[in-house]
Amino acid sequence: MADDCRYPADRLIGIMTRLRGADGCPWDRKQTSSSLKPYVIEEAYEVVEAVDGGDPGKLCEELGDLLLQIAFHCQIASEQAAFNFNDVVDSICEKLIRRHPHVFADVKADDSGTVLRNWERIKQKEKESDSGEPASILDEIPSYLPALMQAAKIQDKASRVGFDWRYAEEAAAKVWEETGEFQEALASGQRDRVQDEMGDVLFAVVNVARLLNMDAEETLRRANGRFANRFRYIERWADGRGVRLEDMTLEEMDAVWNEAKEAGL
């Protein structure tokens, strides 16, 4: 394999070809698109973490790791004569041009809301022409997304055609309504009903977060971090006094929890 390729992408493709070749890496050779799924998800999350970290060098590295996963899938597909890396690049280029007629054609779109509505209409037309069946704007939302993220995407898609609250306060009122229905379900003792109503509460809360321009997944992640920090404070408090957590009452632990909260944890 030559290292003097004209473009860096060519070098990456050459390396993947070598790794998957007869004299390549045993681990790489045995991978399939299915076996690589967890790595794609993991690398995408590491990109997000790098963005939050604010370190351009780390972000560059993590984007490279994510690009590796794309190149890996392309190499496997190329071996099966399905598609290759350049086909993927050509496909997204054509899609970007097709879905931005306000830039590459004569369609007018003066604000981002109009852009998004046009985007959804174009996607629907593409789906309908491919299948011959009426398409839903919800069809392209992956079923395997984390539930909070999936809920936000469903709500966002619906909002693009006007099915949405105008203000977060209106959506918050729905949370109180759903909470009341959850309390009624809890009192009934019917497990399926309780689960359905709990799901409605969570869905409604995600809607409020979306309308406040907050990412529900990240908001919950922050709450997870606060809980973990305060719980570790309780652990340290108990350890410093030679007390086992199991021997503390809930009231005692709650008092120490409040100490942690007051300390800004």
C-alpha positions in Angstrom: 0.0 0.0 0.0 1.4 3.4 -1.0 1.4 6.2 1.6 1.7 9.0 -1.0 -2.0 9.0 -1.9 -3.3 12.3 -3.4 -6.0 12.7 -0.7 -6.0 11.7 3.0 -9.3 9.9 2.4 -7.5 7.7 -0.2 -4.9 6.8 2.5 -7.6 5.8 5.0 -9.3 3.7 2.4 -6.0 2.0 1.5 -5.3 1.3 5.2 -8.7 -0.3 5.6 -8.3 -2.4 2.5 -5.0 -3.7 3.9 -6.4 -4.4 7.3 -9.3 -6.4 5.8 -7.0 -8.2 3.3 -5.7 -11.7 3.4 -2.5 -10.6 5.3 -4.3 -8.1 7.4 -5.6 -7.9 11.0 -7.5 -11.0 12.2 -9.9 -8.8 14.3 -10.6 -6.4 11.5 -11.2 -9.2 9.0 -13.9 -10.9 11.1 -16.0 -7.8 11.6 -19.3 -7.3 9.9 -21.6 -4.2 9.7 -23.7 -5.7 12.4 -20.8 -6.4 14.8 -19.6 -2.8 14.3 -22.9 -1.2 15.4 -21.9 -0.6 19.1 -18.6 1.1 18.0 -20.5 3.6 15.8 -22.7 4.6 18.7 -19.8 4.7 21.1 -17.7 6.9 18.8 -20.5 9.2 18.2 -21.0 9.8 21.9 -17.2 10.4 22.3 -17.5 13.1 19.6 -20.3 14.7 21.7 -18.1 14.5 24.8 -15.2 16.1 23.0 -17.5 19.0 21.8 -18.5 19.6 25.4 -14.9 19.4 26.5 -14.0 22.3 24.3 -10.7 20.9 23.2 -10.3 21.2 19.4 -7.5 18.6 19.4 -9.6 16.0 21.2 -12.5 16.8 18.9 -10.3 16.3 15.8 -9.2 12.9 17.2 -12.7 11.7 18.0 -14.0 12.8 14.6 -11.2 10.7 13.1 -12.4 7.7 15.2 -15.9 8.2 14.0 -14.7 8.5 10.4 -12.9 5.2 10.8 -16.2 3.5 11.5 -17.6 5.0 8.3 -14.6 3.8 6.3 -14.9 0.4 7.9 -18.5 0.0 6.9 -17.7 1.2 3.4 -14.9 -1.3 3.0 -17.1 -4.2 4.0 -19.8 -3.0 1.5 -17.1 -2.6 -1.2 -16.0 -6.2 -0.7 -19.6 -7.2 -1.3 -19.9 -4.9 -4.4 -22.7 -3.0 -2.7 -21.1 0.5 -2.4 -17.8 2.2 -1.5 -16.6 5.3 0.3 -16.9 7.5 -2.8 -20.5 6.4 -3.3 -21.3 7.5 0.2 -19.7 10.9 -0.4 -21.5 11.3 -3.7 -24.8 10.3 -2.0 -24.6 12.9 0.7 -23.5 15.6 -1.7 -26.5 14.9 -4.0 -28.8 14.9 -1.0 -27.5 18.2 0.3 -28.0 19.9 -3.1 -31.4 18.4 -3.5 -32.6 19.4 0.0 -31.2 23.0 -0.2 -33.1 24.4 -3.2 -33.0 27.8 -1.6 -29.2 27.7 -2.1 -28.7 25.6 -5.2 -32.0 26.4 -7.0 -34.5 29.2 -7.1 -36.7 28.4 -4.1 -37.1 31.2 -1.5 -36.4 30.5 2.2 -35.7 33.6 4.3 -35.6 31.9 7.8 -34.6 28.6 9.3 -38.2 27.6 9.9 -39.0 27.7 6.2 -35.8 25.8 5.5 -36.9 23.0 7.9 -40.4 22.8 6.4 -39.0 22.6 2.9 -36.5 19.9 4.0 -39.4 17.8 5.4 -41.5 18.2 2.3 -38.6 17.2 0.0 -37.8 14.1 2.2 -41.5 13.0 2.1 -41.6 13.3 -1.7 -38.4 11.2 -1.9 -39.9 8.5 0.3 -43.1 8.4 -1.6 -41.3 8.2 -5.0 -39.2 5.3 -3.6 -42.0 3.3 -2.1 -45.0 4.4 -4.0 -46.8 4.7 -0.6 -47.7 7.9 1.4 -44.9 8.7 3.7 -45.0 10.0 7.3 -42.6 12.7 8.5 -41.9 10.4 11.4 -40.7 7.5 9.2 -37.0 8.4 9.3 -36.7 8.6 13.1 -34.5 5.6 14.2 -36.4 3.2 16.5 -33.2 2.4 18.4 -32.4 6.0 19.6 -32.3 6.6 23.3 -36.0 7.2 24.3 -35.6 10.8 25.4 -33.8 11.7 22.1 -36.4 9.8 20.1 -39.2 11.7 21.9 -37.6 15.0 21.2 -37.1 14.1 17.5 -40.8 13.0 17.2 -41.9 16.3 18.7 -39.6 18.4 16.6 -40.8 16.7 13.4 -44.5 17.3 14.3 -43.7 20.9 15.2 -42.4 21.5 11.6 -45.9 21.1 10.3 -47.5 23.2 13.1 -48.5 20.5 15.6 -46.9 22.1 18.6 -47.4 24.3 21.6 -46.4 27.9 21.1 -44.8 28.4 24.5 -43.0 26.2 27.1 -45.6 27.3 29.7 -48.4 25.7 27.6 -46.4 22.5 27.4 -45.7 22.7 31.2 -49.4 22.7 31.8 -49.6 19.4 30.0 -47.0 18.0 32.4 -49.2 18.9 35.4 -52.2 17.3 33.6 -50.2 14.1 32.9 -48.9 14.0 36.4 -52.5 14.0 37.7 -53.4 11.1 35.4 -50.3 9.3 36.6 -51.4 9.7 40.3 -54.8 8.3 39.4 -53.2 5.3 37.6 -50.9 4.7 40.6 -53.9 4.6 42.9 -55.6 2.1 40.6 -52.7 -0.4 41.0 -53.0 -1.3 37.3 -49.4 -1.8 36.2 -49.9 -1.3 32.5 -51.9 1.9 33.1 -49.2 3.1 35.5 -46.5 2.5 32.9 -48.5 4.2 30.1 -49.2 7.3 32.3 -45.5 7.5 33.4 -44.5 7.4 29.8 -46.9 10.3 29.0 -45.3 12.3 31.9 -41.8 11.7 30.5 -42.9 12.6 27.0 -44.5 15.8 28.2 -41.4 16.8 30.1 -39.3 16.3 27.0 -41.6 18.6 25.2 -41.1 21.4 27.7 -37.3 20.9 27.5 -37.5 21.2 23.7 -39.5 24.4 23.8 -36.9 25.8 26.2 -34.2 24.9 23.7 -32.7 22.4 26.1 -31.6 18.9 25.1 -33.6 16.5 27.3 -30.8 13.8 27.1 -28.2 16.3 28.2 -30.5 17.8 30.9 -31.0 14.3 32.4 -27.3 13.6 32.1 -26.6 16.7 34.2 -29.1 15.6 36.8 -27.4 12.1 36.8 -24.1 13.8 37.5 -25.5 15.9 40.4 -27.1 12.8 41.9 -23.8 10.9 41.7 -21.8 13.8 43.2 -24.2 14.1 46.1 -24.4 10.4 46.7 -20.6 10.1 46.7 -20.6 12.9 49.3 -22.8 10.7 51.5 -20.4 7.8 51.0 -17.5 9.9 52.0 -19.3 11.3 55.0 -20.2 7.8 56.2 -16.7 6.5 55.6 -15.2 9.3 57.5 -17.2 8.3 60.5 -16.8 4.6 60.2 -20.5 4.2 59.4 -22.0 1.8 56.9 -24.6 3.2 54.5 -26.8 0.2 55.3 -26.9 1.2 58.9 -28.0 4.8 58.2 -31.6 5.7 58.1 -33.1 7.4 55.1 -33.6 10.6 57.2 -29.9 10.6 58.1 -28.8 10.1 54.5 -31.2 12.8 53.3 -29.8 15.3 55.8 -26.3 14.6 54.5 -27.7 14.9 51.0 -28.9 18.4 51.8 -25.4 19.3 53.1 -24.0 18.3 49.7 -26.7 20.3 47.9 -25.9 23.4 50.1 -22.2 22.9 49.3 -23.1 23.3 45.6 -22.6 19.7 44.6 
